Amino acid sequence: MERHAHSWIRADVAAGTDVALLVAASDAPIADEQLRVLAAGAEHPVTETRDRFGNRLHLVHGLPEGTVEITYEARGAGPAQVPGSGEADAVLHLRPSRYCEVDEFERIAADVIGGREGADALDAVVDWVHEHLDYVPGSSTITDSARSTYVSRQGVCRDYAHLTATLLRAGGIPARCSSVYAPGLSPMDFHLVVEAMVAGQWQVVDATHLAPRASMMRIATGQDAADTAFMTTLAGNVVLTGIQVTAVVDPALPREVPRERIVLR
């Protein structure tokens, strides 16, 4: 299976703006890859580094005032290694985080899981989130967390992911969030899913059921969306004016089977 991903971001920025980008595929073998930043009609330098989760973070400093276009393309991406499989990673992903108020969900998680363990507990949480939330584009903002999503019972992929991860952690199952390129996703965009550690292995789940997990391409991994945002303003001012994401797979899109055990690569 070969995956192909493309993203295009346009923004208006103030002079001296610095941004951090998480748009590049993780450490998969890639036949052809390019990240370009055009500012004031000229190509702007980009520096690659790593964040605390090992994600490929691209830094852009000192942008001139005006319109910036960011284009990323990866062609022929194969399977990548699964990051962070040690005991310390499992402990980290049991803790509360910015968008996952784990301590507030212990009783709710107990009701949802109902004494199940391992893969059965994982399936119970994913099924519950899928059945109790409505996917409504534009229904949430960057301030919404698992708490507000549980109350509103609606959201987009990040809201599904935050509630899923929170319930899993509250039920004693390590869970993290991963941004991906998702062939078959509709509407097409950057997508956020959950990885849960069951029997010592990170398994990807997606309560939206909007795209086949087997063809997803990992971008970044963290505790929640705060760690996986495609763009973070470090200094200055950014007004997003356009975004387009595409992702396809060759030779054919696999069929999604919600309870199939899938490892995100």
RAWO-V452417 format. One record per residue. N is the residue number from 1. RES is the residue in one letter. SS is DSSP state (A for helix, B for strand, O for the rest). PHI is phi in degrees with one decimal (none if undefined). Layout:
# RAWO-V452417
n:N res:RES ss:SS phi:PHI
n:N res:RES ss:SS phi:PHI
This chain:
# RAWO-V452417
n:1 res:M ss:O phi:none
n:2 res:E ss:B phi:-113.0
n:3 res:R ss:B phi:-107.7
n:4 res:H ss:B phi:-128.3
n:5 res:A ss:B phi:-130.9
n:6 res:H ss:B phi:-145.9
n:7 res:S ss:B phi:-138.9
n:8 res:W ss:B phi:-135.0
n:9 res:I ss:B phi:-129.0
n:10 res:R ss:B phi:-122.0
n:11 res:A ss:B phi:-149.9
n:12 res:D ss:B phi:-99.5
n:13 res:V ss:B phi:-128.4
n:14 res:A ss:O phi:-84.3
n:15 res:A ss:O phi:-61.0
n:16 res:G ss:O phi:84.7
n:17 res:T ss:B phi:-70.3
n:18 res:D ss:B phi:-117.6
n:19 res:V ss:B phi:-134.2
n:20 res:A ss:B phi:-117.2
n:21 res:L ss:B phi:-116.2
n:22 res:L ss:O phi:-124.3
n:23 res:V ss:O phi:-126.1
n:24 res:A ss:O phi:-82.2
n:25 res:A ss:O phi:-59.3
n:26 res:S ss:O phi:-67.0
n:27 res:D ss:O phi:-71.3
n:28 res:A ss:O phi:-83.5
n:29 res:P ss:O phi:-62.9
n:30 res:I ss:O phi:-123.2
n:31 res:A ss:O phi:-72.5
n:32 res:D ss:B phi:-150.2
n:33 res:E ss:B phi:-142.1
n:34 res:Q ss:B phi:-150.8
n:35 res:L ss:B phi:-123.7
n:36 res:R ss:B phi:-127.3
n:37 res:V ss:B phi:-122.3
n:38 res:L ss:B phi:-106.4
n:39 res:A ss:B phi:-133.5
n:40 res:A ss:O phi:53.5
n:41 res:G ss:O phi:79.6
n:42 res:A ss:B phi:-127.5
n:43 res:E ss:B phi:-72.1
n:44 res:H ss:O phi:-108.2
n:45 res:P ss:O phi:-67.3
n:46 res:V ss:O phi:-130.3
n:47 res:T ss:B phi:-114.6
n:48 res:E ss:B phi:-96.7
n:49 res:T ss:B phi:-143.4
n:50 res:R ss:B phi:-125.3
n:51 res:D ss:O phi:-92.2
n:52 res:R ss:O phi:-68.0
n:53 res:F ss:O phi:-96.9
n:54 res:G ss:O phi:86.2
n:55 res:N ss:O phi:-69.9
n:56 res:R ss:B phi:-78.9
n:57 res:L ss:B phi:-101.0
n:58 res:H ss:B phi:-109.2
n:59 res:L ss:B phi:-104.6
n:60 res:V ss:B phi:-126.4
n:61 res:H ss:B phi:-113.6
n:62 res:G ss:B phi:63.4
n:63 res:L ss:B phi:-67.5
n:64 res:P ss:O phi:-77.6
n:65 res:E ss:O phi:-63.7
n:66 res:G ss:B phi:132.9
n:67 res:T ss:B phi:-92.2
n:68 res:V ss:B phi:-119.1
n:69 res:E ss:B phi:-120.8
n:70 res:I ss:B phi:-115.9
n:71 res:T ss:B phi:-125.8
n:72 res:Y ss:B phi:-129.2
n:73 res:E ss:B phi:-143.1
n:74 res:A ss:B phi:-132.4
n:75 res:R ss:B phi:-123.0
n:76 res:G ss:B phi:73.5
n:77 res:A ss:B phi:-77.1
n:78 res:G ss:O phi:-95.9
n:79 res:P ss:O phi:-70.6
n:80 res:A ss:O phi:-104.4
n:81 res:Q ss:O phi:-70.7
n:82 res:V ss:O phi:-84.6
n:83 res:P ss:O phi:-80.1
n:84 res:G ss:O phi:58.2
n:85 res:S ss:O phi:-110.4
n:86 res:G ss:O phi:-85.4
n:87 res:E ss:A phi:-63.5
n:88 res:A ss:A phi:-62.9
n:89 res:D ss:A phi:-66.6
n:90 res:A ss:A phi:-63.0
n:91 res:V ss:A phi:-63.7
n:92 res:L ss:A phi:-56.0
n:93 res:H ss:O phi:-90.7
n:94 res:L ss:O phi:-101.9
n:95 res:R ss:O phi:-84.8
n:96 res:P ss:O phi:-64.2
n:97 res:S ss:B phi:-145.0
n:98 res:R ss:O phi:-50.8
n:99 res:Y ss:O phi:-105.4
n:100 res:C ss:B phi:-127.8
n:101 res:E ss:O phi:-85.7
n:102 res:V ss:A phi:-55.6
n:103 res:D ss:A phi:-60.9
n:104 res:E ss:A phi:-85.4
n:105 res:F ss:A phi:-114.5
n:106 res:E ss:A phi:-62.2
n:107 res:R ss:A phi:-68.9
n:108 res:I ss:A phi:-63.5
n:109 res:A ss:A phi:-62.5
n:110 res:A ss:A phi:-61.6
n:111 res:D ss:A phi:-66.8
n:112 res:V ss:A phi:-68.7
n:113 res:I ss:A phi:-77.8
n:114 res:G ss:O phi:58.5
n:115 res:G ss:O phi:86.1
n:116 res:R ss:O phi:-71.5
n:117 res:E ss:O phi:-133.7
n:118 res:G ss:A phi:55.7
n:119 res:A ss:A phi:-62.0
n:120 res:D ss:A phi:-65.7
n:121 res:A ss:A phi:-66.7
n:122 res:L ss:A phi:-59.4
n:123 res:D ss:A phi:-62.0
n:124 res:A ss:A phi:-62.7
n:125 res:V ss:A phi:-68.5
n:126 res:V ss:A phi:-61.0
n:127 res:D ss:A phi:-61.7
n:128 res:W ss:A phi:-63.3
n:129 res:V ss:A phi:-63.7
n:130 res:H ss:A phi:-60.4
n:131 res:E ss:A phi:-79.2
n:132 res:H ss:A phi:-102.2
n:133 res:L ss:O phi:-111.0
n:134 res:D ss:B phi:-105.7
n:135 res:Y ss:B phi:-80.6
n:136 res:V ss:O phi:-130.3
n:137 res:P ss:O phi:-55.3
n:138 res:G ss:O phi:79.7
n:139 res:S ss:O phi:-86.2
n:140 res:S ss:O phi:-136.0
n:141 res:T ss:O phi:-125.8
n:142 res:I ss:O phi:-70.2
n:143 res:T ss:O phi:-90.0
n:144 res:D ss:O phi:-74.0
n:145 res:S ss:O phi:-127.8
n:146 res:A ss:A phi:-58.1
n:147 res:R ss:A phi:-60.2
n:148 res:S ss:A phi:-69.2
n:149 res:T ss:A phi:-67.4
n:150 res:Y ss:A phi:-60.6
n:151 res:V ss:A phi:-75.3
n:152 res:S ss:A phi:-77.8
n:153 res:R ss:O phi:60.4
n:154 res:Q ss:B phi:-155.8
n:155 res:G ss:B phi:163.7
n:156 res:V ss:O phi:-117.9
n:157 res:C ss:A phi:-57.2
n:158 res:R ss:A phi:-64.1
n:159 res:D ss:A phi:-70.8
n:160 res:Y ss:A phi:-59.7
n:161 res:A ss:A phi:-65.5
n:162 res:H ss:A phi:-63.5
n:163 res:L ss:A phi:-68.1
n:164 res:T ss:A phi:-61.1
n:165 res:A ss:A phi:-62.8
n:166 res:T ss:A phi:-65.8
n:167 res:L ss:A phi:-63.9
n:168 res:L ss:A phi:-64.7
n:169 res:R ss:A phi:-61.3
n:170 res:A ss:A phi:-63.8
n:171 res:G ss:O phi:-92.2
n:172 res:G ss:O phi:88.9
n:173 res:I ss:O phi:-108.4
n:174 res:P ss:O phi:-57.3
n:175 res:A ss:B phi:-145.6
n:176 res:R ss:B phi:-133.1
n:177 res:C ss:B phi:-109.1
n:178 res:S ss:B phi:-134.2
n:179 res:S ss:B phi:-84.1
n:180 res:V ss:B phi:-144.5
n:181 res:Y ss:B phi:-88.2
n:182 res:A ss:O phi:-126.5
n:183 res:P ss:O phi:-53.8
n:184 res:G ss:O phi:92.1
n:185 res:L ss:O phi:-66.6
n:186 res:S ss:O phi:-144.2
n:187 res:P ss:O phi:-73.3
n:188 res:M ss:O phi:-71.9
n:189 res:D ss:O phi:-168.6
n:190 res:F ss:O phi:-63.1
n:191 res:H ss:B phi:-127.1
n:192 res:L ss:B phi:-118.5
n:193 res:V ss:B phi:-127.4
n:194 res:V ss:B phi:-120.8
n:195 res:E ss:B phi:-114.7
n:196 res:A ss:B phi:-117.0
n:197 res:M ss:B phi:-90.2
n:198 res:V ss:B phi:-127.6
n:199 res:A ss:O phi:54.2
n:200 res:G ss:O phi:77.1
n:201 res:Q ss:B phi:-132.2
n:202 res:W ss:B phi:-77.3
n:203 res:Q ss:B phi:-115.2
n:204 res:V ss:B phi:-87.6
n:205 res:V ss:B phi:-132.9
n:206 res:D ss:O phi:-148.8
n:207 res:A ss:O phi:-69.7
n:208 res:T ss:O phi:-75.1
n:209 res:H ss:O phi:56.0
n:210 res:L ss:O phi:-91.5
n:211 res:A ss:O phi:-154.3
n:212 res:P ss:O phi:-69.1
n:213 res:R ss:A phi:-69.3
n:214 res:A ss:A phi:-64.2
n:215 res:S ss:A phi:-105.3
n:216 res:M ss:O phi:-67.1
n:217 res:M ss:B phi:-115.9
n:218 res:R ss:B phi:-64.9
n:219 res:I ss:B phi:-106.7
n:220 res:A ss:B phi:-146.5
n:221 res:T ss:B phi:-130.9
n:222 res:G ss:B phi:-168.9
n:223 res:Q ss:O phi:-74.0
n:224 res:D ss:O phi:-162.1
n:225 res:A ss:A phi:-64.1
n:226 res:A ss:A phi:-63.3
n:227 res:D ss:A phi:-92.0
n:228 res:T ss:O phi:-125.2
n:229 res:A ss:O phi:-60.1
n:230 res:F ss:O phi:-68.1
n:231 res:M ss:B phi:-145.5
n:232 res:T ss:B phi:-125.4
n:233 res:T ss:B phi:-82.2
n:234 res:L ss:B phi:-90.7
n:235 res:A ss:B phi:-159.1
n:236 res:G ss:O phi:88.4
n:237 res:N ss:O phi:-145.0
n:238 res:V ss:B phi:-131.6
n:239 res:V ss:B phi:-120.4
n:240 res:L ss:B phi:-70.8
n:241 res:T ss:B phi:-119.0
n:242 res:G ss:B phi:-171.0
n:243 res:I ss:B phi:-152.4
n:244 res:Q ss:B phi:-145.3
n:245 res:V ss:B phi:-129.1
n:246 res:T ss:B phi:-133.6
n:247 res:A ss:B phi:-152.0
n:248 res:V ss:B phi:-134.5
n:249 res:V ss:B phi:-136.7
n:250 res:D ss:B phi:-115.8
n:251 res:P ss:O phi:-88.9
n:252 res:A ss:O phi:-152.5
n:253 res:L ss:O phi:-70.6
n:254 res:P ss:O phi:-71.1
n:255 res:R ss:O phi:-84.6
n:256 res:E ss:O phi:-85.3
n:257 res:V ss:O phi:-119.0
n:258 res:P ss:O phi:-50.7
n:259 res:R ss:O phi:-98.4
n:260 res:E ss:O phi:-70.3
n:261 res:R ss:O phi:-83.4
n:262 res:I ss:O phi:-124.4
n:263 res:V ss:O phi:-102.9
n:264 res:L ss:O phi:-73.9
n:265 res:R ss:O phi:-133.8
